[in-house]
Amino acid sequence: MEDQNIQQLLRQVAWRQRLVAIGKRSYLFTLIFAALFAATLVILRVLGTPHAFVSWWTIGAVPLLGILLALLWHPKPTSNQTARLIDQKTASKDLFLTATTLGQSMGDYQAMVASEATDRAKTVQPQQMVALEGGWPRFFNTMIALVVLLAGVLWFPQFDVLGVQAQQQKTAQRKERLEETKKAVAKRADELKKQDVTTPLSKPVEAKLNALKRTFNRMKPKDPKGNAQKLAARKDQLQEAWKQKKLAQALQNQSVSQRFGAMSNPQSRKWQKDLKQGKTSDLEKKLNKLKDQAPQLAKETDPAKRQELQQQMQQSMQDMADFAMKQDGGSKLSEAMNQALQQLDMASMKEMSKEAMEALQESLDLSEKEMQQLAQNARDMKSLQDAMKALQQAQELNQIQPLDGKASSSCKTMADYKKLYQQQLSQCKSGGKNGNKPGNGQGAGGAGGASPSLAQGQNGQGQGQGQGSGQGGFGGQGQGQGGIAPEDDSIKTDFQLKRDKPHLQAGKILLTWKTKGLAQPGEATDDYQSSVQTIQQNTSQAIQAEQVPSGYHGAIKKYFDTIEKTVEAPQTPPPETSPTPSP
């Protein structure tokens, strides 16, 4: 029981000794780590090297590391050291030290020493042996060091002596841009997939052309008025399709600078000529070559050959981008090629070569689809032009002679219909004119003298009136001079005098007809308002379909708002003046 009191006292005092040692070591290690942190911060800020681990939240690791290292590495007092400390504090002249070493000594005095040490241990207080004081100054010093580190992290200026920071920012921006282009390419590819750009004509245009063909084939020779109404309805539909196509192309076009001489080479002229016919075979060969060169560039290890191959690809992409930008509706193809150019440039960077090459392949695949859509648009526009021309000829021919759908049943394309109607118009115009040429006439001759006789002209469709000479009595044969046939205005016909009202509309002008006269009051204003409203609706549809860059939405809306205010503003009618008599 007596030994237990001594051992308990030794353990309590030893534990307090360890706490003091841990506190001192923690304070020391924390200051050391704080100094290392400050030195690292200064070096990294001056050199501009990456320092993501040197920030405000990592300052908390400084005291934690100090405490952890102190717990693992601090002096642990022995029982003899603890007993000597107690002897010094209590002036017991090595009583406790002797008591702790009784098992190693021999003599009759052991029981006496143990008894005295036990009695003294009951009166000794462990907190008097080792005082836990002096911790607050170290704590405040530690907090001051941490505050200094925080101030350095927040306000110490950033330098870039080696240019590392600038390169990092550039790389980060390029990676961000690469991700954006990949998302845009994927979104645009989905849109083109829904539109099915691989077909010869787009579905809306093909549907309108098929409807027009059915209308041509159902023309009735006994119903010219009904034919005219059906043709007029199809004309409105074709004009609407034409406006939508032209508006979509106009909204896609962007005003960008072109390289000098970009369209002066024979290759571009050949592409231009083929595209007018809706063909892109040469462009597709060029693009397929680029798609084959991309894997070669990724595998090439020779710097010289790699640079040469990259320059060739850049030149080809730039030529195709410049060519596409000058085409109606080709801005999407040009944008895809420019994205491929950017990704090709990124592929030269080691840290993003793999991602850039993958994105390059995706952009080239998108360029192929954009090229197919460009060719489809060219074929759509050409087919609409042929259809409008054929429709115009059909309307003109229907006014001369009623159309017969059976005559056009063998036609397959709009070019066939146009050719058929052109031939029929030529035949009607060359063989159906009224003439005033002299003609032979037959008349009833009077006896012994000249008598009037009616003459039937043979060189024209008119009837002539002439003088005939008779031979011996009534009923003789006579000859007459052809003239102008008389007209009888009292005969009723189905002819109606009408004037076609011209419409202001977007699209290509196929025919203009100018007449002199006074317009009906309000007709011009109504037509103008209707045209503005139609164009505004088409523009709104294009904006909703994301065919207009978002930066232009505000300007377009402001433009149409200005037009509406101008149209709705009351206008003061001009003063009435009496007409000036012509000399």
CORNORQUI-V402794 format. One record per pair of residues at least 24 apart in sequence whose ideal C-beta (glycine too) atoms are under 6 Angstrom apart, sorted by the first residue. I is the first residue (numbers start at 0). J is the second residue. Records with the same first field share a line. If there is no record, write none. Layout:
I=J / J
//
This chain:
1=113 / 117
4=117 / 120
5=98 / 116 / 120
8=120 / 123
9=78 / 81
11=125
12=81 / 125 / 128 / 129
13=76 / 81
15=129
16=76 / 129
20=73 / 74
21=69 / 73
22=134
24=69 / 73
25=65 / 66 / 69
26=137
28=65 / 68 / 69
29=62 / 65 / 141
32=61 / 64 / 65
33=61 / 144
36=61 / 148
40=151
44=155 / 157
45=158
46=160 / 161
47=158 / 159 / 161 / 163 / 164
48=163
55=149 / 152
58=145 / 148 / 149
85=128
88=128
173=345
177=358
180=338
181=358
184=361 / 362 / 365
188=365
191=368
196=368 / 371 / 372 / 375
200=378 / 379
201=375 / 379
204=379
207=236 / 240
208=382 / 386
211=386
215=407 / 416
216=404 / 407 / 408
217=404
218=402 / 404
220=401 / 403
223=397 / 401
226=397 / 402
227=397
230=393 / 394
234=390
237=386 / 387
241=383 / 506
242=505 / 506
245=506
246=537
248=327 / 328
250=541 / 546 / 547
251=328 / 330
252=330
253=330
257=321
258=321
261=321
267=322
270=322
274=377
277=374 / 377 / 378
279=370 / 374
282=370
286=367
289=315 / 363
290=363
293=359 / 360
297=356
316=340
328=376
329=373
331=369
332=369 / 370 / 373
335=362 / 365 / 366 / 369
336=366
338=362
339=363
382=413
385=413 / 414 / 417
386=413
388=417
389=413 / 416 / 417 / 420
392=420
393=420
396=420 / 423 / 424
399=427
433=459 / 460 / 461
434=458 / 459
437=480 / 481
438=463 / 481
440=465 / 479
442=467 / 477 / 479
444=469 / 475 / 477
445=469
446=472
452=477 / 479
454=479 / 481
456=481
502=526
503=527 / 530
504=530
505=534
528=566
531=562
535=559
//
